[in-house]
Amino acid sequence: MKFKPLIIFVLFLTVITSFLLPSKSFASWAYLFVVWDGYTYVVSEEYVTEIDKEIGHVTKYSDREGTYSGNFSNIYKKGTKYYSIKGISTDEAIAIQEKDGKYKKATREGEYAGNKNDFLEPSSSTIIIGILLLLLVIAISFYFVEKKGKK
């Protein structure tokens, strides 16, 4: 079959793309959370008043389920500040500044899976897809050059 190498190449690209750009989400929207320093902190209804120092802020907000990197949140907008709490390690909990100036406690749940896939940022995904399409065009070109040479 003359198209066998091309079909194998297309199947190979499909498999590679499915591993590099998974359709399933690594993040869980079962609760409201923030990500700081690679860890998920679940936001509680508890307010805290013993605030220590600013430790970071939200760098990416989305209410759409997905996998994001950086200091991500599914509740707080970009720029919302994180603070340490006096007498509590950031390994246990942090405080999130609300719009009204109050601080909500967020308890550390565990490591955030999204940070393990930083190379899958939307801009990187576009680059990966572009490279795969370029490889496909090159493969098709080689096929037609080879086919023309056999005539």
VOPAGU-2260 file (C-alpha; in pm, 1 decimal, decimal comma):
REM VOPAGU-2260
SITE   aa  ch    i         X         Y         Z
SITE  MET   A    0       0,0       0,0       0,0
SITE  LYS   A    1     148,1     333,3    -111,1
SITE  PHE   A    2      -8,8     536,8     170,9
SITE  LYS   A    3     109,0     305,2     450,2
SITE  PRO   A    4     404,1     527,4     566,5
SITE  LEU   A    5     181,6     835,5     560,2
SITE  ILE   A    6     -95,1     662,7     757,2
SITE  ILE   A    7     156,4     539,1    1015,2
SITE  PHE   A    8     298,9     890,0    1047,2
SITE  VAL   A    9     -46,3    1046,5    1096,3
SITE  LEU   A   10    -135,4     785,2    1359,3
SITE  PHE   A   11     196,9     852,1    1532,8
SITE  LEU   A   12     124,4    1227,6    1539,9
SITE  THR   A   13    -223,0    1162,9    1677,4
SITE  VAL   A   14     -90,0     947,0    1960,3
SITE  ILE   A   15     187,9    1195,0    2046,7
SITE  THR   A   16     -59,8    1485,5    2043,9
SITE  SER   A   17    -300,8    1300,5    2273,2
SITE  PHE   A   18     -21,6    1253,7    2529,1
SITE  LEU   A   19     110,9    1609,7    2503,2
SITE  LEU   A   20    -229,8    1778,8    2499,2
SITE  PRO   A   21    -460,9    1566,7    2715,1
SITE  SER   A   22    -828,9    1649,2    2701,5
SITE  LYS   A   23    -891,4    1555,3    3064,0
SITE  SER   A   24    -831,7    1808,6    3335,2
SITE  PHE   A   25    -587,2    1757,4    3618,5
SITE  ALA   A   26    -763,1    2015,9    3832,7
SITE  SER   A   27   -1070,4    1954,3    4043,5
SITE  TRP   A   28   -1345,7    2212,1    4071,4
SITE  ALA   A   29   -1510,4    2026,9    4357,9
SITE  TYR   A   30   -1409,2    2319,0    4579,7
SITE  LEU   A   31   -1286,5    2677,2    4562,5
SITE  PHE   A   32    -910,0    2701,3    4579,4
SITE  VAL   A   33    -593,8    2897,2    4516,7
SITE  VAL   A   34    -253,9    2768,0    4418,8
SITE  TRP   A   35      56,5    2909,5    4583,1
SITE  ASP   A   36     412,9    2781,6    4557,8
SITE  GLY   A   37     297,1    2463,6    4380,1
SITE  TYR   A   38      35,5    2365,8    4638,8
SITE  THR   A   39    -344,3    2376,7    4642,0
SITE  TYR   A   40    -508,4    2567,9    4926,3
SITE  VAL   A   41    -881,3    2512,5    4975,4
SITE  VAL   A   42   -1063,1    2833,4    5065,9
SITE  SER   A   43   -1272,8    2806,6    5380,8
SITE  GLU   A   44   -1548,7    3027,8    5520,8
SITE  GLU   A   45   -1324,3    3112,8    5816,7
SITE  TYR   A   46   -1188,4    3465,3    5840,2
SITE  VAL   A   47    -853,5    3542,5    6003,3
SITE  THR   A   48    -727,6    3866,5    6154,0
SITE  GLU   A   49    -369,5    3784,4    6255,1
SITE  ILE   A   50    -206,9    3858,9    5918,3
SITE  ASP   A   51     171,1    3849,1    5885,0
SITE  LYS   A   52     327,5    3940,6    5548,8
SITE  GLU   A   53     236,6    3932,4    5181,9
SITE  ILE   A   54     366,4    3614,8    5017,0
SITE  GLY   A   55     224,3    3633,5    4664,8
SITE  HIS   A   56     -78,1    3700,3    4448,8
SITE  VAL   A   57    -303,2    3533,4    4193,3
SITE  THR   A   58    -133,1    3532,5    3852,2
SITE  LYS   A   59    -402,8    3342,0    3662,8
SITE  TYR   A   60    -778,8    3320,1    3720,0
SITE  SER   A   61   -1025,3    3094,8    3544,4
SITE  ASP   A   62   -1364,0    2955,8    3636,2
SITE  ARG   A   63   -1334,5    2704,2    3353,0
SITE  GLU   A   64   -1208,0    2361,5    3448,9
SITE  GLY   A   65    -857,3    2308,5    3320,7
SITE  THR   A   66    -493,8    2288,8    3415,9
SITE  TYR   A   67    -304,2    2610,0    3476,5
SITE  SER   A   68      36,6    2700,8    3611,4
SITE  GLY   A   69     156,2    2966,4    3850,2
SITE  ASN   A   70     -45,6    3112,9    4136,2
SITE  PHE   A   71    -378,3    3007,0    3993,2
SITE  SER   A   72    -727,1    3042,8    4139,3
SITE  ASN   A   73   -1076,0    2934,6    4040,2
SITE  ILE   A   74   -1238,5    3197,5    4263,5
SITE  TYR   A   75   -1011,4    3502,0    4296,7
SITE  LYS   A   76    -923,1    3741,7    4016,9
SITE  LYS   A   77    -568,1    3809,3    3900,6
SITE  GLY   A   78    -385,7    4034,6    4146,9
SITE  THR   A   79    -562,7    3908,2    4462,0
SITE  LYS   A   80    -297,7    3896,5    4736,9
SITE  TYR   A   81    -190,0    3602,4    4953,7
SITE  TYR   A   82     -60,2    3651,6    5308,8
SITE  SER   A   83      99,0    3434,6    5572,7
SITE  ILE   A   84     -91,2    3399,8    5900,5
SITE  LYS   A   85      82,8    3479,0    6230,7
SITE  GLY   A   86     155,1    3162,5    6426,1
SITE  ILE   A   87      59,4    2928,5    6139,2
SITE  SER   A   88     305,4    2780,0    5891,0
SITE  THR   A   89     233,2    2833,7    5521,4
SITE  ASP   A   90     260,0    2453,6    5500,9
SITE  GLU   A   91     -74,0    2450,6    5687,1
SITE  ALA   A   92    -265,3    2756,6    5569,0
SITE  ILE   A   93    -248,4    3102,1    5411,2
SITE  ALA   A   94    -480,0    3404,0    5406,8
SITE  ILE   A   95    -644,4    3546,8    5096,5
SITE  GLN   A   96    -736,5    3915,3    5093,2
SITE  GLU   A   97   -1100,1    3970,9    5001,8
SITE  LYS   A   98   -1231,1    4280,3    4820,4
SITE  ASP   A   99   -1374,0    4413,8    5147,1
SITE  GLY   A  100   -1030,3    4404,5    5314,5
SITE  LYS   A  101   -1103,5    4092,4    5521,6
SITE  TYR   A  102    -886,2    3781,4    5499,0
SITE  LYS   A  103   -1017,5    3430,8    5435,8
SITE  LYS   A  104    -823,9    3127,1    5551,1
SITE  ALA   A  105    -718,4    2873,8    5288,0
SITE  THR   A  106    -593,9    2535,6    5410,2
SITE  ARG   A  107    -324,5    2344,8    5223,5
SITE  GLU   A  108    -471,0    2037,8    5051,2
SITE  GLY   A  109    -167,0    1901,5    4867,6
SITE  GLU   A  110      56,2    1944,3    4566,4
SITE  TYR   A  111    -109,7    2101,1    4262,2
SITE  ALA   A  112     -93,9    1866,4    3962,1
SITE  GLY   A  113    -110,6    2152,0    3710,5
SITE  ASN   A  114     244,2    2264,6    3788,1
SITE  LYS   A  115     379,3    1932,1    3666,6
SITE  ASN   A  116     269,7    2026,6    3315,1
SITE  ASP   A  117     397,0    2382,2    3282,7
SITE  PHE   A  118     515,2    2309,0    2927,6
SITE  LEU   A  119     150,4    2270,3    2831,7
SITE  GLU   A  120      72,0    2641,7    2862,6
SITE  PRO   A  121    -169,0    2757,0    2591,0
SITE  SER   A  122     111,5    2932,7    2403,6
SITE  SER   A  123     325,5    2618,5    2421,5
SITE  SER   A  124      32,9    2407,9    2301,9
SITE  THR   A  125       4,1    2628,1    1997,1
SITE  ILE   A  126     374,6    2582,6    1928,3
SITE  ILE   A  127     350,2    2204,0    1969,1
SITE  ILE   A  128      51,9    2182,6    1734,7
SITE  GLY   A  129     232,7    2406,7    1483,6
SITE  ILE   A  130     542,3    2185,0    1490,9
SITE  LEU   A  131     331,5    1871,4    1445,8
SITE  LEU   A  132     148,8    2027,2    1149,8
SITE  LEU   A  133     481,9    2131,2     998,8
SITE  LEU   A  134     610,6    1774,1    1035,8
SITE  LEU   A  135     294,5    1647,1     868,1
SITE  VAL   A  136     343,1    1884,8     573,6
SITE  ILE   A  137     707,1    1775,0     542,5
SITE  ALA   A  138     604,7    1407,1     550,4
SITE  ILE   A  139     340,9    1460,7     282,7
SITE  SER   A  140     595,1    1653,7      71,3
SITE  PHE   A  141     845,9    1368,3      98,0
SITE  TYR   A  142     575,4    1123,7      -0,4
SITE  PHE   A  143     487,2    1315,5    -316,5
SITE  VAL   A  144     854,7    1374,8    -407,4
SITE  GLU   A  145     921,1    1002,9    -368,6
SITE  LYS   A  146     609,7     917,2    -569,5
SITE  LYS   A  147     712,4    1157,8    -846,3
SITE  GLY   A  148    1067,3    1011,4    -851,6
SITE  LYS   A  149     934,1     658,6    -914,1
SITE  LYS   A  150     754,0     765,5   -1233,9
